[in-house]
């Protein structure tokens, strides 16, 4: 379905270079991020009261400091792992002779180039990421040279592993310069957010399997009939520009992301549950980052204000279109909605009461409860 090696090669060729730094400066950034990641782990545990289920579990989820091509490689490895059931489904349909000419014309080479171009764009946007569906160990290739600075994730094709945390050093440096904030403070601030995600998954053993099950259920519902997919895309073609300045007009309704366009009703239900979980995880990380920050990040107020202004400013016209297509606007809403939920619950029942959210899949908030913390407290929190 996808030539993954070509996707990596394409993304590596297209990705924009990061900020200019000397080799000594780059080495110092990498070393500082490793120190901050280690320090952030204890800060997060102390603030949240969450502890890894075992030392072995925490040790099995490494922290990798990567450049933009390294981020691409890590995500390709994760994609290969998670979409394998869908690949097998498509291959079975093709072997039965039922695949139409529409699908046949889209070869793995073309798809690999498309995926590579997409990853090249995204690789400049991400500061850090907890990779839930990382491949099993060994997760790193040998460095290209003894003097290599960045970790180099493997492409697979090993089966799923326990997860890993990625910190994208060039993007962190780019944003701290753009905001004109204290570099050491900003790097620790980012690490606090990302380490919260690592703590969530190491302290809640069932969480990863639950999300993976939901994603696999979503993929299992995928309609592999190319004609049906083309028809859905045709029906939605006119709505993609709605809500964008100069395209749909001021009164236009917000358009759907590309993922939403090709969903079946069953997939929308699954995605609703996944959206609630991701809003919880992102909002929780934002709350922890801001809760710990005043004690350990001296300039946290300035960083938060400038970072929020950067989010609110948006981007140029092309970025706006791509962000809408890829659902990145929905990602920003997850931070906002999830943080409101977490703060609302903590105000009512305290951090210990909030931590009941991690008891089981049944205690996770629903999509409706994310917008109504009192409803979750009435159902679970008391």
C-alpha positions as CSV (number, residue, x, y, z in Angstrom):
1,X,0.0,0.0,0.0
2,X,2.9,2.4,0.8
3,X,6.5,2.3,0.0
4,X,7.7,3.3,3.4
5,X,11.4,3.6,2.5
6,X,10.4,6.0,-0.3
7,X,8.3,7.9,2.1
8,X,11.3,8.4,4.4
9,X,13.6,9.3,1.5
10,X,11.0,11.8,0.1
11,X,10.4,13.5,3.4
12,X,14.2,13.7,4.1
13,X,14.7,15.4,0.7
14,X,11.8,17.8,1.1
15,X,12.1,18.8,4.8
16,X,13.2,22.3,5.5
17,X,16.5,22.7,7.4
18,X,16.3,23.7,11.0
19,X,17.7,26.8,12.6
20,X,21.4,27.5,12.1
21,X,23.5,26.3,15.0
22,X,27.1,25.3,15.4
23,X,27.9,21.7,16.2
24,X,28.9,22.7,19.8
25,X,25.5,24.5,20.2
26,X,23.6,21.5,18.9
27,X,25.5,19.1,21.3
28,X,24.6,21.4,24.2
29,X,20.9,21.5,23.2
30,X,20.8,17.7,23.0
31,X,22.5,17.3,26.4
32,X,20.3,19.8,28.1
33,X,17.1,18.2,26.7
34,X,18.2,14.8,28.1
35,X,18.8,16.4,31.5
36,X,15.5,18.2,31.5
37,X,13.6,15.1,30.4
38,X,15.1,13.2,33.4
39,X,14.2,16.1,35.8
40,X,10.7,16.5,34.4
41,X,9.9,12.9,35.2
42,X,10.1,13.5,39.0
43,X,8.4,16.9,38.8
44,X,5.4,15.3,37.0
45,X,5.2,12.4,39.4
46,X,5.2,14.6,42.4
47,X,2.6,17.0,41.1
48,X,0.2,14.3,39.7
49,X,0.7,11.5,42.3
50,X,1.1,9.1,39.4
51,X,3.8,6.5,39.5
52,X,5.0,4.0,36.9
53,X,3.6,0.6,37.5
54,X,7.2,-0.7,37.6
55,X,10.7,0.5,37.1
56,X,11.0,-1.9,34.2
57,X,8.0,-0.3,32.5
58,X,9.4,3.2,32.7
59,X,12.9,2.1,31.6
60,X,11.3,0.4,28.5
61,X,9.9,3.7,27.2
62,X,13.0,5.6,26.2
63,X,13.4,9.3,25.6
64,X,14.9,10.0,22.1
65,X,16.3,13.4,21.0
66,X,15.8,13.5,17.3
67,X,16.2,15.9,14.4
68,X,13.4,16.4,11.7
69,X,14.4,13.3,9.6
70,X,14.6,11.3,12.8
71,X,11.0,12.3,13.7
72,X,10.0,11.2,10.2
73,X,11.6,7.8,10.7
74,X,10.0,7.3,14.1
75,X,6.5,8.1,12.7
76,X,6.9,5.9,9.6
77,X,7.8,3.0,12.0
78,X,4.7,3.7,14.0
79,X,2.5,4.0,10.9
80,X,3.8,0.6,9.7
81,X,2.9,-1.0,13.0
82,X,-0.6,0.4,13.4
83,X,-1.9,0.1,9.8
84,X,-0.7,-3.4,9.2
85,X,-4.2,-4.9,9.7
86,X,-5.6,-2.5,7.1
87,X,-2.8,-3.4,4.7
88,X,-3.7,-7.1,5.1
89,X,-7.4,-6.3,4.5
90,X,-6.5,-4.4,1.2
91,X,-4.2,-7.2,0.1
92,X,-6.9,-9.8,0.7
93,X,-9.4,-7.7,-1.4
94,X,-6.9,-7.3,-4.2
95,X,-6.0,-11.0,-4.3
96,X,-9.7,-11.9,-4.5
97,X,-9.9,-9.8,-7.7
98,X,-12.4,-7.4,-6.4
99,X,-10.3,-4.3,-6.3
100,X,-11.3,-1.7,-8.9
101,X,-9.0,0.0,-11.4
102,X,-9.2,3.2,-9.2
103,X,-7.2,1.6,-6.5
104,X,-4.9,-0.2,-8.9
105,X,-3.8,3.1,-10.4
106,X,-2.5,4.3,-7.0
107,X,0.7,2.4,-6.6
108,X,2.8,2.1,-3.5
109,X,5.4,4.4,-5.0
110,X,3.0,7.3,-5.5
111,X,1.5,6.8,-2.1
112,X,5.0,6.7,-0.6
113,X,5.8,10.1,-2.2
114,X,2.5,11.5,-0.9
115,X,3.1,10.3,2.6
116,X,6.7,11.6,2.5
117,X,5.5,15.1,1.5
118,X,3.0,15.1,4.3
119,X,5.6,14.1,6.9
120,X,8.0,16.7,5.6
121,X,5.4,19.4,6.4
122,X,4.5,18.0,9.8
123,X,8.1,17.4,10.9
124,X,8.6,21.2,11.2
125,X,5.5,21.6,13.5
126,X,6.1,19.1,16.4
127,X,8.1,20.0,19.5
128,X,7.7,16.6,21.2
129,X,5.6,13.5,20.9
130,X,4.8,10.4,22.9
131,X,4.8,7.7,20.3
132,X,2.2,5.2,21.5
133,X,2.6,2.7,18.7
134,X,6.4,2.6,18.5
135,X,7.9,-0.7,17.1
136,X,9.4,-3.2,19.5
137,X,13.0,-2.9,20.5
138,X,15.6,-2.5,19.3
139,X,14.3,1.0,18.6
140,X,17.5,2.6,17.5
141,X,19.9,2.1,14.6
142,X,23.6,2.5,15.0
143,X,24.6,6.2,14.4
144,X,25.9,7.1,11.0
145,X,29.1,8.1,12.7
146,X,30.6,8.0,16.2
147,X,30.1,11.8,16.4
148,X,26.4,11.7,15.5
149,X,24.3,13.9,17.8
150,X,20.8,12.7,17.4
151,X,19.1,9.4,18.1
152,X,18.2,7.5,14.9
153,X,14.9,5.5,15.2
154,X,14.6,2.2,13.3
155,X,12.1,1.8,10.5
156,X,10.9,-1.6,11.7
157,X,9.3,-3.9,10.8
158,X,9.3,-5.2,14.3
159,X,5.9,-5.7,16.1
160,X,4.5,-3.1,18.5
161,X,6.6,-2.1,21.5
162,X,5.9,-0.2,24.7
163,X,6.2,3.3,23.4
164,X,8.8,6.1,23.4
165,X,9.1,9.8,23.9
166,X,10.5,12.0,21.1
167,X,11.9,15.5,21.6
168,X,12.5,17.3,18.2
169,X,15.5,19.5,19.1
170,X,15.6,21.7,15.9
171,X,11.9,22.7,16.3
172,X,12.3,23.5,20.0
173,X,15.2,25.8,19.2
174,X,13.3,27.4,16.4
175,X,10.3,28.2,18.6
176,X,12.3,29.5,21.6
177,X,14.1,31.9,19.2
178,X,10.9,33.0,17.6
179,X,9.3,33.7,21.0
180,X,12.5,35.3,22.3
181,X,12.3,33.4,25.6
182,X,14.9,31.9,27.9
183,X,16.1,28.8,26.2
184,X,16.7,26.7,29.3
185,X,13.3,27.6,30.8
186,X,11.5,26.9,27.5
187,X,13.2,23.5,27.0
188,X,12.2,22.4,30.5
189,X,8.7,23.7,30.0
190,X,8.3,21.5,26.8
191,X,9.8,18.5,28.6
192,X,7.2,18.9,31.4
193,X,4.4,18.6,28.9
194,X,5.9,15.6,27.0
195,X,7.0,13.8,30.1
196,X,3.4,14.0,31.4
197,X,2.4,11.8,28.4
198,X,5.1,9.3,29.2
199,X,3.9,9.2,32.8
200,X,0.3,8.7,31.7
201,X,1.2,5.6,29.7
202,X,3.7,4.1,32.1
203,X,1.5,4.6,35.2
204,X,-1.7,3.4,33.6
205,X,-0.8,0.0,32.1
206,X,-4.2,-0.6,30.3
207,X,-4.2,2.8,28.5
208,X,-2.1,1.9,25.6
209,X,-3.9,-1.3,24.9
210,X,-7.3,0.5,25.1
211,X,-6.2,3.2,22.6
212,X,-4.7,0.6,20.3
213,X,-7.9,-1.5,20.4
214,X,-10.0,1.6,19.5
215,X,-7.7,2.5,16.6
216,X,-7.8,-1.1,15.3
217,X,-11.6,-1.1,15.5
218,X,-11.6,2.2,13.5
219,X,-9.4,0.6,10.9
220,X,-11.5,-2.6,10.8
221,X,-14.5,-0.4,9.8
222,X,-12.6,1.2,6.9
223,X,-14.5,0.8,3.7
224,X,-11.9,-0.6,1.2
225,X,-14.1,-0.1,-1.8
226,X,-12.3,2.6,-3.8
227,X,-15.5,3.8,-5.4
228,X,-17.1,4.5,-2.1
229,X,-14.1,6.5,-0.9
230,X,-14.0,8.5,-4.2
231,X,-17.7,9.3,-3.8
232,X,-17.3,10.6,-0.3
233,X,-14.3,12.7,-1.3
234,X,-16.4,14.1,-4.2
235,X,-19.3,15.0,-1.9
236,X,-17.0,16.8,0.5
237,X,-14.8,18.6,-2.0
238,X,-16.8,21.7,-1.8
239,X,-16.7,21.9,2.0
240,X,-13.0,21.8,2.6
241,X,-12.6,25.5,2.1
242,X,-15.5,26.5,4.3
243,X,-14.6,28.7,7.2
244,X,-11.2,29.6,5.8
245,X,-10.6,33.3,5.2
246,X,-11.3,34.3,1.6
247,X,-12.6,30.8,0.7
248,X,-15.9,30.0,2.4
249,X,-16.8,33.5,3.7
250,X,-17.2,34.7,7.3
251,X,-20.5,33.0,7.8
252,X,-19.4,29.6,6.5
253,X,-19.6,26.6,8.8
254,X,-16.3,25.0,9.8
255,X,-15.2,22.4,7.4
256,X,-14.4,18.8,8.3
257,X,-10.8,17.4,8.3
258,X,-9.8,14.8,5.8
259,X,-10.2,12.0,8.3
260,X,-13.8,13.0,9.1
261,X,-14.7,13.1,5.4
262,X,-14.0,9.4,4.8
263,X,-15.6,8.1,8.0
264,X,-18.5,5.7,8.3
265,X,-21.1,6.2,11.1
266,X,-19.4,3.4,13.1
267,X,-16.1,5.2,12.7
268,X,-17.5,8.5,13.8
269,X,-18.6,6.8,17.1
270,X,-15.2,5.3,17.6
271,X,-13.5,8.6,16.8
272,X,-15.7,10.4,19.3
273,X,-14.4,8.1,22.0
274,X,-10.8,8.6,20.8
275,X,-11.3,12.3,20.7
276,X,-12.4,12.4,24.3
277,X,-9.4,10.3,25.4
278,X,-6.9,12.5,23.4
279,X,-8.5,15.7,24.8
280,X,-8.0,14.2,28.3
281,X,-4.4,13.4,27.7
282,X,-3.5,16.7,26.1
283,X,-5.4,18.8,28.5
284,X,-3.9,16.9,31.5
285,X,-0.4,17.6,30.1
286,X,-1.1,21.3,29.7
287,X,-2.5,21.5,33.3
288,X,0.5,19.7,34.7
289,X,3.0,21.8,32.7
290,X,1.4,25.0,34.0
291,X,1.0,23.6,37.5
292,X,4.6,22.5,37.9
293,X,6.0,25.5,35.9
294,X,5.9,28.3,38.5
295,X,8.1,26.2,40.9
296,X,10.8,25.2,38.4
297,X,10.5,27.4,35.4
298,X,11.2,31.1,36.5
299,X,9.9,32.7,33.3
300,X,6.9,30.4,32.9
301,X,4.3,33.2,32.8
302,X,6.1,34.9,29.9
303,X,6.6,31.7,28.0
304,X,2.9,30.7,28.4
305,X,1.7,34.2,27.3
306,X,3.9,34.3,24.2
307,X,3.2,30.6,23.3
308,X,-0.5,31.2,23.5
309,X,-0.2,34.3,21.3
310,X,1.7,32.2,18.8
311,X,-1.1,29.6,18.7
312,X,-3.8,32.3,18.4
313,X,-2.0,34.1,15.5
314,X,-2.5,31.0,13.3
315,X,-0.5,30.7,10.1
316,X,-0.4,31.7,6.4
317,X,-3.1,30.7,4.0
318,X,-1.4,27.5,2.9
319,X,-0.8,26.4,6.4
320,X,-4.5,27.1,7.3
321,X,-5.7,24.9,4.4
322,X,-3.3,22.1,5.4
323,X,-4.1,22.3,9.1
324,X,-7.8,22.1,8.3
325,X,-7.3,19.1,6.0
326,X,-5.1,17.3,8.5
327,X,-7.3,18.0,11.5
328,X,-4.6,20.1,13.2
329,X,-7.2,22.6,14.3
330,X,-8.9,19.8,16.1
331,X,-5.7,19.1,17.9
332,X,-5.5,22.6,19.2
333,X,-9.1,22.3,20.5
334,X,-8.1,19.1,22.3
335,X,-5.6,21.1,24.4
336,X,-8.2,23.7,25.2
337,X,-11.2,21.4,25.9
338,X,-9.1,18.9,27.8
339,X,-7.5,21.5,30.0
340,X,-10.9,23.0,30.9
341,X,-12.1,19.5,31.8
342,X,-9.1,18.7,34.0
343,X,-9.2,22.0,35.8
344,X,-13.0,21.7,36.3
345,X,-12.7,18.2,37.9
346,X,-9.7,19.1,40.1
347,X,-11.5,22.2,41.4
348,X,-14.4,19.9,42.5
349,X,-12.7,16.8,43.8
350,X,-8.9,17.6,43.9
351,X,-6.1,15.8,42.2
352,X,-6.7,12.5,44.0
353,X,-10.3,12.5,42.9
354,X,-9.3,13.4,39.4
355,X,-6.9,10.5,39.3
356,X,-9.9,8.1,39.4
357,X,-10.1,8.9,35.7
358,X,-7.2,6.4,35.2
359,X,-9.1,3.5,36.9
360,X,-10.4,1.8,33.8
361,X,-11.8,2.5,30.3
362,X,-15.2,3.0,32.0
363,X,-13.9,6.0,34.0
364,X,-12.6,7.9,31.0
365,X,-14.7,10.9,30.1
366,X,-17.1,10.7,27.3
367,X,-17.0,13.2,24.5
368,X,-19.9,15.0,26.1
369,X,-18.3,15.0,29.6
370,X,-15.2,16.6,28.3
371,X,-17.4,19.8,27.9
372,X,-19.2,19.1,31.2
373,X,-16.7,18.3,34.1
374,X,-19.6,18.3,36.6
375,X,-21.3,15.4,34.7
376,X,-18.1,13.3,35.0
377,X,-17.8,14.1,38.7
378,X,-21.5,13.1,39.2
379,X,-20.9,9.7,37.4
380,X,-17.4,8.8,38.6
381,X,-15.6,11.4,40.7
382,X,-17.6,11.1,43.9
